[in-house]
């Protein structure tokens, strides 16, 4: 184990109307732990941080009536800001689930797909297949009205129950019936293929990333850089999944997940508080025997930008700032990455498909 700090200071102090400033380059690097990128030795904890800034003189004035004054970028504009960016418990659960899918090599969950939906799914397959067959037969015979009725587009029915009700029925049948069902069929095929093929290597990786843009202080309508945080879990299995673990039918969390999935409108609750993702993650952790590590990497870059029409700048100034930090943490268990879910920000919740489904549900229930 070692730690240390290195600094390169090539700046000079200058006097400006906005106070003292610094021109030139400055960088610093700190680290703790033994870095071993090739992993020739045992995986160890490690952290490193590097930051660099370069600033120069410029002449600028605020439009339309300001006067030119010489300064550094930092003196004149005061730096930058960005929205917070980090991983929360919902991201943790999602990462564990993605790792579980990667190891199983499929996304099929028998506890929820069959336990909560199996009976209805079989009825829907049989009924829909029969309707499609009859509809195609009517089209061949030139019976367009009969075909529309078999396909669920009945003008008579729409007139009786109201067009809004008839259309909402079709949307629900597609959004909540056929689309999830087709996805389950595809995932089930993947599960069968994964269980019959030779197992993959014992070490698996999965990651996720978030990015935000950076703005100059006082000029939020301009972008002067970005910040990205990413992480990856590397996990080595000490024992393979059993068939029941692969199908998510092996522990109490699978039962709880099936009961939750079968609860009325639970999928809407998951938009705001992803309970289903949490229960699935707990199930994955229950079956993932082994060890590994998690690597986190943060990068940011900031640059001087043209602030017209707010500011007029003269003179050369290649202001920039950049930094990178990384950590590597040993993991003996993934249980630390599964925590109770948190409520999502509202702007993270509705996609147009979800908004459409929610509107349809409201139509069905209240109109």
N, C-alpha and C positions, 0 to 999 in steps of 0.2 A: 504494500500500500504506500502510495506517495501522493503528494500534493504540492502545488506551486503556482506562482503568478509571474508572468512576463509582461513587460510594458515597453512600448516604443513611443516616445514623445518627441515629435518633430514640429511642435507648434511654437509660434511666437505671439506675444501679447501686443495688441494694438489698441489705440484709444479711438473711440467713435462717439458721435453725439448721443448714442443710446447706451453708453457705458463701455467698459473694457471688453474686448473680444479676443478670440484666438484664431490665428490663421495658420494653416498647415495641416499635418496629419497626426492623428493619435490612435494607437491601438493597444489593446490589452487582452491577455489570454490567461485564464485560470483553469486548473484541472484538479481532480481528486480521484485517486484510485489508479489501478494499472490498466492502461488501454491495451487491448488484445484483439484487433480487428479480425484476424484470421482464426481466432478461438483455438489456438494451439494448446492452451492450458485450460483449466476450469473457468467457466463463465464467472466473472466477478463484477461487482458494482463499480460504476464509473460515471463521472460527470465532467463536462467541459463547457466553457463559455468563452466566446471570442466576440469582441466589439471593435469597430473601426469607424472613425469620423474624419472627414476632410472638409475644411471650410476655407473660403477666400473672400477677398474684398469685392464689393459691388456698390453701385450707385442706384438708388431706387427712390421713387416718390409715389405717394398714394394719389390716384386720379380722383377728380379732375384738376384740383388746384394745389396739390402738394408740391413741395420743393425737393430737389434732389439732395440726398445726404449719403455719405459714404459709410458703409458698415459691413459686417459679416452677415451671412444669412441668419444665423442663430440670433444675433443682436437685433436684427430688423424684424424678423417674423416669429421668433420665439419657439421654434421647434415644430412638433407635429403631435397628432393624436390618432387613435383608432378605437373601434369598438372592442370590448373584451372578447377574448377568444380562448377557450379552454374546453376540456372534456368533462362532462358531468356523469352522474350515475346512469342516465339513459344511454349515453355513449358507451359506458363500460359494459352494460348488459348486451348492447348491440354487438360489441366487439367479441364478447364471449360466444354469442350465438353464431357469428360468422366463422369463428374458429371451429366451433362444433360442426357446422355444415361442411367446412373444408375437410375436417378429419373423416366425417361420415361419407363425404363425397355426394351428398344429396341434401335436399331441404324438406323431405317428406316427414311429417309428424303424424304418426298413426293415431296417437291419443286424441288429437283435435280433429284430424281429417276424417277418421272413421268413427271414433267414439261419439263425437258431437254431431256429425253431419252424415254419417254413413247411410242411415235409413232413408233420409230425405233425398240424398244424392242418388240412390238407386231408383227411387220413384221418379226423380226428375229425368234421369237418363232414359228410363223406359218410356215415360210419357212424351218426352221431347222427340225421341227417335221415332215413335209412332206418328207424331204430328208431322214431322218432316217427311216421312214416307207418304202419308196421305196427301200432304201439300204438293209434293212433286207429282203424284198421280193426278191430282186435280189440274195442275198446270198442263200436263200432257194432253188432258181431255179438253183444254180450253176453258175450264171453270176457274176464272181468275178470282171471283168473289169467294169461292170455296177454299182456294189456296191461301188467300189472305187470312181467312178465318183459322185455318190450320196453323199458319205461322204466327198467330196471335194478334193479327191486325184486323179486327172485326169492326166494320163501320157500325153495324147494328149494336154491338156491345158498347162501343164508344158513345153511341147516342143514348143508350139506356143508363149507363153509370156516369156519364160525363166524360168529355175528351181528356180532361186533366187526370182523372182517375185511371182511365184506360192506358194513357201514356206512362203514368207512374208505375203501373203494374209491369209494363214491358221493361222499363228502366231497371226496376228492382230485380226482375227475373234475370236480367243480364249481369248487372253489377254484383248482386249478392248470390247469384245462382251459378250461371254458366261460366263466368270468368274465373271465380275461385275453383269451381269444379275442374275445369280444364287444367288449371295450375296444379291441382292436387294429382290429377292423372299423370301429368308430366313428371312431377316430383316422385310419385310412386314408382314410375318406370326407372327413374334415376336411382331410387333406393334398391330396387331389385338388381339393377346392373352393378351397383357398388357392393352388394352383399355376395354376388356370385363371381366377381373378378378378384384377382390377387390384390392384397392390401398394398396401399401406397407406403412410402418410406415412413419411418417412425417419427420423424421430425416435421412439424408443420408450421406455417407462418400465416398471419393475417393482420391487416392494418387498416387504419382510417386516417382521414385528414380533414382539417378545417382551414379556411383562408378568409382574411378580412383585408379591406383596403385601408390605406393610411392617408390622412388629410393634413395640410398645413394648418397650424393654429390660426383660427379666425377666418379661414377660407374653406369651409366644409364642402363647397361645390367643386373643389379641385382634388384630384388624386395625385399623391406624390410617392406612392409606394404600396407595398403589401406585406402582410405578415402571415406566415403559414406555420401551423403546428400539426405534426403527424406523429403517429406512433405505430409500433408493430409488436405483436406478441409472437414469440417463438416457443413452441411447446414440443417436448419429446415425450411420447407415450411410454409408460412402463408396462402397460398391458393393453391389448386391443379391445375395442368395443365388442360387446356381445351383440347378437342379433336384436335382442329386446332393447338394449341401450341404443342401438342404431335407429330403431323405429320409435324411440321415445315412449317405451312402454315398460319401464323398469324400476321406477321409484315414485315416492309420494308426490313429488313435484309434477310428474307427468299426469297423475290423476287430478291434481289441482288445476293444471293447465287445461285439461279436457273439460272439467266442470266450468271453468271460467269461459272457455270458448263457446260452450253450449248455453251460457246465460243470455237472455234476450238483450240485444243492443250492446253487448259487451265490447264489440268492435268499435263502437262510437266512443265509449269510455277510454279505450286504448289510444285514441287520437290525442287525448289530453293527458292521460296518465298511463303510460305503457305497461300495464300489469302483465299482459301476455308475454312481452319480451323478457320481463323479470323472471317469471316462472320458468320460461324456456331456458334462460341462462342458468338458473339454479339447477335445473335438470342436467344441463351439460356439465357443470362443475362437479355434480354428484358422480358422474361417470368418467371424467377425465383424470385418470391416474398418471402421474408423471411429474416432470419439473421443467422449468424453462426460464425465460427472462423477457422483460418488456423494454423496448428501446423507444425513447421519445426524442424527437428532433424539432427544434423551433428555429425558423429563419425569418429575418426581416430585412428589407431594403428601403431606404428613403433617399430621395433625390430632390434637388431644387427644380421647381417647375415655373413655367411662365404663368403669372397670375393675372394677365390681361383679361378683362378690361379694368380690373381693380387697381393694379399696380404697374407702373412702367419701370423696367430695370435696364440699366446700362452697365457695361463692364463685364468682364469674364468672371464667372463664379461657378465652378463645377462642384457645388456642394453635394455631398452624398454621405450616407451613413448606412452601415450594414452590420449584421450580427448573426451569430449562430450559436445555439446551445444544444447539448445533447446529454441524455442520461441513459444509463443501462442499469436495470434493477433485476436481481435474481428473484425468481418466483418458485416457491415450493408448492404452492396451491393457487388456483384461480379464484378461490372464494373471496379474496380481497377485492376482486373486480366485479363482484355482484352485490349491489346495494339496492335498497328500496328505490323505486322509480320516483322521479320528481315531475311536477307539472311542467308541460312544455309552454314556451312562449306562444301566444296566440298566432303570431305571424309564421310560426313553424308548422301549424296544424293543417289548414285546409288546402288541398289541391283541388283542381276543378272537378275531378272525379268524385272526391269526397263531398264537395259542396253540392254536386248534382245528386248524389245518393241521399244526403241529409235532407235536401229539399223534397225529394221524392218521398222519403219516410214521413216527413211532416204532412205532405199531401195525403198520404194513405191514412194517417192517424187522426187528422183533424178536419179534413174536408169531406 
